[in-house]
Amino acid sequence: MGELPGHAFAGSICGHSSEMKGVTFFIATNLHDQTLRTLMVHRYSSLIFFLALYVQPSMAQRHVSGTVVAENGVALPGASVVLNLSDTGLQRYGTSTDRFGSFQIQGILPGEYELVVSFVGYSSMSQGLDLRMESRTRLRITLDSHALPQDEVVITAGRARLQLHPVTVSNITAQQLRQLPEMKDLPVHLSRSPSITHYSENGNGIGYSTLRMRGFGQRRLAISINGVPQNDPEEFNVFWINFFDIQGAVEDIQIQRGANSSFYGPAAIGGAVNIRAMPYRAYPYFRAEFGAGSFETRRYTLEANSGLIGDNYVFFTRLSRLLSDGYRDWSWTRFWRFFTGVTRYGKRSSLTLQFYGGPQRDGLAYSGIPKAANRKTIVDDFGTRIDRTYNFSSFDRDVENFHQPHAELHHDLRLSEQVRLNQVLFWVQGKGNFDFGGTFRSADSLLLPGGFVAEYQPSLTLFLSNTDGSDL
């Protein structure tokens, strides 16, 4: 289902107060050689406006930068650079080097850290950093090459390592996701990666969306959030609509293409998508966002992070409201979404309890249109005019009311430098209903017992009636 082309306007308003005495704002726009005074928006143009209010107390934050090179002085692009708390060993900040081997980590809270630098084929390096006094630190790090002691391939916890495991892998970071339109389903963002395509039933990338990877449908793809499988246990399908807006809490997404580890089970024959949603940060912040776009689409979001409390606890919460009329007829959406949780860091362990989900109400648009209607408006045998926005469900006013809350409890215990124990306890409940008038509503599709209808009618559409005799 294609989307209408159009011009776009994008802007952001951000605030930051170094002494928490006021808020300074700036506006960033991209108008493609047009000014605000000459901006004209056509009625069929796509209009996107994004408003973000961001307030974060500054505590004399530190900056660490430098370069990572090999013994011969050659830059090592893609090297992992991580800052761990020196007392607990838990990761707090991280990045990777660019194509010149350079890296930069900003917004670091004062304290003592352990810097760990690693690159495939080279020995890892670690050193202590005292950032209580120094505001800026620049380093030059040299790694020694060595042979990889990797006799066999083992993929643990569903995550593959680049250049080490024989799996085609792509990683999408939280920073990359923030550069994409947040009022879209995850399949829209994932389809920007190679070998992945998607389509949206509503036509605007909101609501029911489906993806394919290397030709495999999503019933043959293993989808997980924090290691918890999201494929329906009965038919292996994935309903992305049930965790819409999860990208606001995503730390990163790993896409593994092709036949995968048996860790995922039979659904992973086409590939796997691992979503890691652990949004807890060591620094406090508050963010308010507003977005608007085509087809009366609006999104309102409040997000807050407590920062590290007592060197042990971090609280996070996010609440979103999304409204849209959809591109097609009767393809509107009315969503509430929440994500809230708390994590506790110990000396050798971490414990995280979090909940996410939200009630949704939307007009169903599961029926497609004739192929010819993609090119021009056609008239069917009943005299109905069918174009790209036509929706067969608009006659029956098919509506869905559904809520699928998720609860997760994660425990991570570091037994030694080489051994970690991960445990996950999760609960998922689907609650709701939908009204439909699809042609698949037959005795066979509903698995009704024999004798419920005549012998020649099991595949024919059933028309259920209200007590007054009218069709449902």
For each residue, the residues with C-beta under 8 A, 3 or more apart:
1: 199 200 201 202 203 327 328 368 388
2: 203 374 388
3: 46 200 203 204 205 327
4: 44 46 294 327
5: 46
6: 42 44 45 46 47 294
7: 32 41 42 45 46
8: 45 46 47 48
9: 29 31 39 41 47 48 49
10: 29 30 48 49 50
11: 27 28 29 49 50 51
12: 27 28 50 51 52
13: 25 26 27 51 52 53
14: 25 26 52 53 54
15: 23 24 25 53 54 55
16: 23 24 54 55 56 58
17: 20 21 22 23 24 55 57 58
18: 58
19: 22 58
20: 17 57 58
21: 17
22: 17 19
23: 15 16 17 55
24: 15 16 17
25: 13 14 15
26: 13 14
27: 11 12 13
28: 11 12
29: 9 10 11 36
30: 10
31: 9 34 35 36 39
32: 7
33:
34: 31 38 39
35: 31 38 39
36: 29 31 39
37:
38: 34 35
39: 9 31 34 35 36
40:
41: 7 9 45 47
42: 6 7 45
43:
44: 4 6
45: 6 7 8 41 42 294
46: 3 4 5 6 7 8 293 294
47: 6 8 9 41 292 293 294
48: 8 9 10 181 183 291 292 293 294
49: 9 10 11 290 291 292 293
50: 10 11 12 182 289 290 291
51: 11 12 13 289 290 291
52: 12 13 14 287 288 289 290
53: 13 14 15 287 288 289
54: 14 15 16 285 286 287
55: 15 16 17 23 285 286 287
56: 16 283 284 285 286
57: 17 20 284
58: 16 17 18 19 20 61
59: 109 110 283
60: 110 135
61: 58 106 107 108 109 110 283
62: 108 109 110 131 134 135 136 137
63: 104 105 106 107 108 135 136 137
64: 83 104 105 108 115 129 131 136 137 138 139
65: 102 103 104 105 136 137 138 139
66: 102 103 137 138 139 140 141
67: 75 97 100 101 102 103 139 140 141
68: 75 76 79 81 97 101 103 117 119 141 143
69: 73 74 75 76 101 140 141 142 143
70: 73 74 75 76 122 142 143 145
71: 142 143 144 145
72:
73: 69 70
74: 69 70
75: 67 68 69 70 97 99 100 101 102
76: 68 69 70 79 97 101 119 122 143
77: 97 98 99 100 101
78: 96 97 119 162
79: 68 76 96 97 101 103 117 118 119 143
80: 94 96 116 117 118 119
81: 68 94 95 96 97 103 105 115 116 117
82: 91 93 94 115 116 117
83: 64 91 92 93 94 105 108 113 114 115 116 129
84: 88 89 90 91 92 113 114 116
85: 88 89 90 92 111 112 113 114 345
86: 89 111 112 113 114 128
87: 112 311 347
88: 84 85 345 346 347 348
89: 84 85 86 114 348 414
90: 84 85 345 350
91: 82 83 84 94
92: 83 84 85 108 113 282
93: 82 83 105 108 113 282
94: 80 81 82 83 91 105
95: 81 103 104 105
96: 78 79 80 81 103
97: 67 68 75 76 77 78 79 81 100 101 102 103
98: 77 101 102 103
99: 75 77
100: 67 75 77 97
101: 67 68 69 75 76 77 79 97 98
102: 65 66 67 75 97 98
103: 65 66 67 68 79 81 95 96 97 98
104: 63 64 65 95
105: 63 64 65 81 83 93 94 95 108
106: 61 63
107: 61 63 283
108: 61 62 63 64 83 92 93 105 113 131
109: 59 61 62 282 283 308
110: 59 60 61 62 131 132 133
111: 85 86 131 132
112: 85 86 87 128 129 130 131 132
113: 83 84 85 86 92 93 108 128 129 131
114: 83 84 85 86 89 126 127 128 129
115: 64 81 82 83 126 127 128 129 139
116: 80 81 82 83 84 124 125 126
117: 68 79 80 81 82 124 125 126 141 143
118: 79 80 122 124 125 143
119: 68 76 78 79 80 122 143
120: 148 161 162 163 164
121: 145 146 148 163
122: 70 76 118 119 143 144 145 146
123: 143 144 145 146
124: 116 117 118 143
125: 116 117 118 141 142 143
126: 114 115 116 117
127: 114 115
128: 86 112 113 114 115
129: 64 83 112 113 114 115 137
130: 112 133 134
131: 62 64 108 110 111 112 113 134 137
132: 110 111 112
133: 110 130
134: 62 130 131 137
135: 60 62 63
136: 62 63 64 65
137: 62 63 64 65 66 129 131 134
138: 64 65 66
139: 64 65 66 67 115
140: 66 67 69
141: 66 67 68 69 117 125
142: 69 70 71 125
143: 68 69 70 71 76 79 117 118 119 122 123 124 125
144: 71 122 123
145: 70 71 121 122 123
146: 121 122 123
147:
148: 120 121 164
149:
150: 153 164
151:
152:
153: 150 165 166
154:
155: 158 159 160 165 167 261 263
156: 159
157: 227 422
158: 155 224 227 261 263 264 272 274
159: 155 156 254 274
160: 155 164 165 167 169 254 256
161: 120 164 165
162: 78 120 169 171
163: 120 121
164: 120 148 150 160 161
165: 153 155 160 161 169
166: 153
167: 155 160 256 257 258 260
168: 256 257 258
169: 160 162 165 254 255 256 257
170: 193 194 254 255 257
171: 162 252 253 254 255
172: 176 177 189 190 193 252 253 254 255
173: 176 177 251 252
174: 177 178 250 251 252 279
175: 178 179
176: 172 173 179 180
177: 172 173 174 180 189 247 250 253
178: 174 175 182
179: 175 176
180: 176 177 184 189 192
181: 48 184 188 291 293
182: 50 178 245 247 248 289 291 299 301
183: 48 205 206 291 293 297 299 322 324
184: 180 181 188 189 205 206
185: 188 189 198 200 205 206 207 209 240 241 244
186: 189 190 209 240 243 244 246 247 275
187: 190 191 198 200 209 210 211 240
188: 181 184 185 191 198 200 205 209
189: 172 177 180 184 185 186 192 247
190: 172 186 187 193 196 198 211 253 255 273
191: 187 188 196 197 198 211
192: 180 189 196
193: 170 172 190 196 255
194: 170 257
195: 213 214 257
196: 190 191 192 193 211 212 213 255
197: 191 211 212
198: 185 187 188 190 191 209 210 211 212
199: 1 209 210
200: 1 3 185 187 188 203 204 205 206 207 208 209
201: 1 207 208 209 210 328 331 365 366
202: 1 205 206 207 208 324 326 327 328 331 333 365
203: 1 2 3 200 326 327 328 331 365 388 389
204: 3 200 207 294 295 297 324 326 327 331
205: 3 183 184 185 188 200 202 209
206: 183 184 185 200 202 209 244 297 322 324 326 333
207: 185 200 201 202 204 241 324 326 331 333 362 365
208: 200 201 202 239 240 241 364 365 366
209: 185 186 187 188 198 199 200 201 205 206 240 241
210: 187 198 199 201 217 218 240
211: 187 190 191 196 197 198 218 221
212: 196 197 198 215 216 217 218
213: 195 196 216 218 221 255 257 270 271
214: 195 257 258 270 271
215: 212 270
216: 212 213 220 221 269 270 271
217: 210 212 220 221 270
218: 210 211 212 213 221 223 237 238
219: 231 235 236 237 238 267
220: 216 217 236 267 268 269 270
221: 211 213 216 217 218 231 238 267 268 270 271 272 273
222: 229 231 260 264 265 267 268 271 272 273
223: 218 229 230 231 238 272 273 275
224: 158 227 228 229 230 264 272 273 274 275
225: 228 230 243 246 275 276 277 406
226: 275 276 277 278 408 410 424
227: 157 158 224 274 422 424
228: 224 225 406 408 424 426 428
229: 222 223 224 264 265 267
230: 223 224 225 238 243
231: 219 221 222 223 236 237 238 267
232: 235 236 237 238 239
233: 236
234:
235: 219 232
236: 219 220 231 232 233 267
237: 218 219 231 232
238: 218 219 221 223 230 231 232
239: 208 232 242 404
240: 185 186 187 208 209 210 243 244
241: 185 207 208 209 244 360 362
242: 239 357 360 402 404 430
243: 186 225 230 240 246 356 357 404 406
244: 185 186 206 240 241 322 335 337 360
245: 182 248 301 318 320 322 335 337 339 358
246: 186 225 243 249 250 275 277 339 356
247: 177 182 186 189 250
248: 182 245 279 301 303 318 320 339
249: 246 277 278 279 316 318 339 356
250: 174 177 246 247 253 275 276 277 279
251: 173 174 276 277 278 279
252: 171 172 173 174 276
253: 171 172 177 190 250 273 274 275 276
254: 159 160 169 170 171 172 273 274 276
255: 169 170 171 172 190 193 196 213 271 272 273 274
256: 160 167 168 169 260 271 272 273 274
257: 167 168 169 170 194 195 213 214 271
258: 167 168 214 270 271
259: 268 269 270
260: 167 222 256 263 264 268 269 271 272
261: 155 158 264 268 272
262: 265
263: 155 158 260 268
264: 158 222 224 229 260 261 267 268 272
265: 222 229 262 268
266: 269
267: 219 220 221 222 229 231 236 264
268: 220 221 222 259 260 261 263 264 265 271 272
269: 216 220 259 260 266
270: 213 214 215 216 217 220 221 258 259
271: 213 214 216 221 222 255 256 257 258 260 268
272: 158 221 222 223 224 255 256 260 261 264 268
273: 190 221 222 223 224 253 254 255 256
274: 158 159 224 227 253 254 255 256
275: 186 223 224 225 226 246 250 253
276: 225 226 250 251 252 253 254
277: 225 226 246 249 250 251 339 354 356
278: 226 249 251 343 352
279: 174 248 249 250 251 305 316 318 339
280: 305 314 316 341 343 352
281: 285 305 307 314 316
282: 92 93 109 307 308 314
283: 56 59 61 107 109 305 307 308
284: 56 57 305 306 307
285: 54 55 56 281 304 305 307
286: 54 55 56 302 303 304 305
287: 52 53 54 55 301 302 303 304
288: 52 53 301 302 303
289: 50 51 52 53 182 299 300 301 302 303
290: 49 50 51 52 298 299 300 301
291: 48 49 50 51 181 182 183 297 298 299 301
292: 47 48 49 297 298 299
293: 46 47 48 49 181 183 297 298
294: 4 6 45 46 47 48 204 297 327
295: 204 324 325 326 327
296: 323 324 325
297: 183 204 206 291 292 293 294 322 323 324 325
298: 290 291 292 293 322 323 324
299: 182 183 289 290 291 292 320 321 322 323
300: 289 290 320 321 322
301: 182 245 248 287 288 289 290 291 318 319 320 321
302: 286 287 288 289 318 319 320
303: 248 286 287 288 289 317 318 319
304: 285 286 287 316 317 318
305: 279 280 281 283 284 285 286 314 315 316
306: 284 309 313 314 315 316
307: 281 282 283 284 285 314
308: 109 282 283 311 312 313 314 345
309: 306 312 313 314 315
310: 313
311: 87 308 345
312: 308 309 344 345 346
313: 306 308 309 310 342 343 344 345
314: 280 281 282 305 306 307 308 309 342 343 345
315: 305 306 309 341 342
316: 249 279 280 281 304 305 306 339 340 341 342 354
317: 303 304 338 339 340 341
318: 245 248 249 279 301 302 303 304 337 338 339 340
319: 301 302 303 336 337 338
320: 245 248 299 300 301 302 335 336 337 338 358
321: 299 300 301 335 336 337
322: 183 206 244 245 297 298 299 300 333 334 335 337
323: 296 297 298 299 333 334 335
324: 183 202 204 206 207 295 296 297 298 332 333
325: 295 296 297 331 332
326: 202 203 204 206 207 295 330 331 332 333 363 365
327: 1 3 4 202 203 204 294 295 331 389
328: 1 201 202 203 331 365 388 389 390 391
329: 365 389 390 391 394
330: 326 363 364 365 391 393 394 397 398
331: 201 202 203 204 207 325 326 327 328 362 363 364 365 391
332: 324 325 326 362 363
333: 202 206 207 322 323 324 326 360 361 362 363
334: 322 323 360 361 362
335: 244 245 320 321 322 323 358 359 360 361 362
336: 319 320 321 358 359 360
337: 244 245 318 319 320 321 322 356 357 358
338: 317 318 319 320 355 356 357 358
339: 245 246 248 249 277 279 316 317 318 354 355 356
340: 316 317 318 354 355 356
341: 280 315 316 317 352 353 354 355 356
342: 313 314 315 316 352 353 354
343: 278 280 313 314 350 351 352 353
344: 312 313 350 351 352
345: 85 88 90 308 311 312 313 314 349 350
346: 88 312 349 350 351
347: 87 88
348: 88 89 413 414 415
349: 345 346 411 412 413 414
350: 90 343 344 345 346 410 411 412
351: 343 344 346 409 410 411 412
352: 278 280 341 342 343 344 408 409 410 411
353: 341 342 343 407 408 409 410
354: 277 316 339 340 341 342 407 408 410
355: 338 339 340 341 405 406 407 408
356: 243 246 249 277 337 338 339 340 341 405 406
357: 242 243 337 338 403 404 405 406
358: 245 320 335 336 337 338 403 405
359: 335 336 401 402 403 432
360: 241 242 244 333 334 335 336 400 401 402 403
361: 333 334 335 399 400 401
362: 207 241 331 332 333 334 335 399 400
363: 326 330 331 332 333 391 393 394 397 398 399 400
364: 208 330 331 393 398 399 400 434 436
365: 201 202 203 207 208 326 328 329 330 331 391 393
366: 201 208 393 436 438
367: 391 392 393 438
368: 1
369: 373 374 386 387 388 390
370: 373 378 380 386
371: 374
372: 375 376 378
373: 369 370 376 377 378 386 387 388 390
374: 2 369 371 388
375: 372
376: 372 373 387
377: 373 385 386 387
378: 370 372 373 385 386 387
379: 383 384 385 386
380: 370 383 384 386
381:
382:
383: 379 380
384: 379 380 390
385: 377 378 379 390
386: 369 370 373 377 378 379 380 390
387: 369 373 376 377 378 390
388: 1 2 203 328 369 373 374
389: 203 327 328 329
390: 328 329 369 373 384 385 386 387 394
391: 328 329 330 331 363 365 367 394
392: 367 395
393: 330 363 364 365 366 367 396 397 398 436 437
394: 329 330 363 390 391 397
395: 392 437
396: 393 435 436 437
397: 330 363 393 394 435
398: 330 363 364 393 434 435 436 437
399: 361 362 363 364 434 435
400: 360 361 362 363 364 432 433 434 435
401: 359 360 361 432 433 434
402: 242 359 360 430 431 432 433 434
403: 357 358 359 360 430 431 432
404: 239 242 243 357 428 429 430 431
405: 355 356 357 358 428 429
406: 225 228 243 355 356 357 426 427 428
407: 353 354 355 426 427 428
408: 226 228 352 353 354 355 424 425 426 427
409: 351 352 353 424 425 426
410: 226 350 351 352 353 354 422 423 424
411: 349 350 351 352 421 422 423 424
412: 349 350 351 420 421 422 423
413: 348 349 420 421 422 423
414: 89 348 349 417 419 420
415: 348 419 420 421
416: 419
417: 414
418:
419: 414 415 416
420: 412 413 414 415
421: 411 412 413 415
422: 157 227 410 411 412 413
423: 410 411 412 413
424: 226 227 228 408 409 410 411
425: 408 409
426: 228 406 407 408 409
427: 406 407 408
428: 228 404 405 406 407
429: 404 405
430: 242 402 403 404
431: 402 403 404
432: 359 400 401 402 403
433: 400 401 402
434: 364 398 399 400 401 402
435: 396 397 398 399 400 472
436: 364 366 393 396 398 441
437: 393 395 396 398 441
438: 366 367 441
439: 461
440: 445
441: 436 437 438 445 446 461 462
442: 445 446 458 459 460 461 462
443: 446 448 452 453 457 458 459 460 462
444: 447 448 458 459
445: 440 441 442
446: 441 442 443 462
447: 444
448: 443 444 452 453 458
449: 452
450:
451:
452: 443 448 449
453: 443 448 457 458 460 462
454: 457
455: 458
456:
457: 443 453 454 460
458: 442 443 444 448 453 455
459: 442 443 444
460: 442 443 453 457
461: 439 441 442
462: 441 442 443 446 453
463: 471 472
464: 471 472
465: 469 470 471 472
466: 469 470 471 472
467:
468:
469: 465 466
470: 465 466
471: 463 464 465 466
472: 435 463 464 465 466
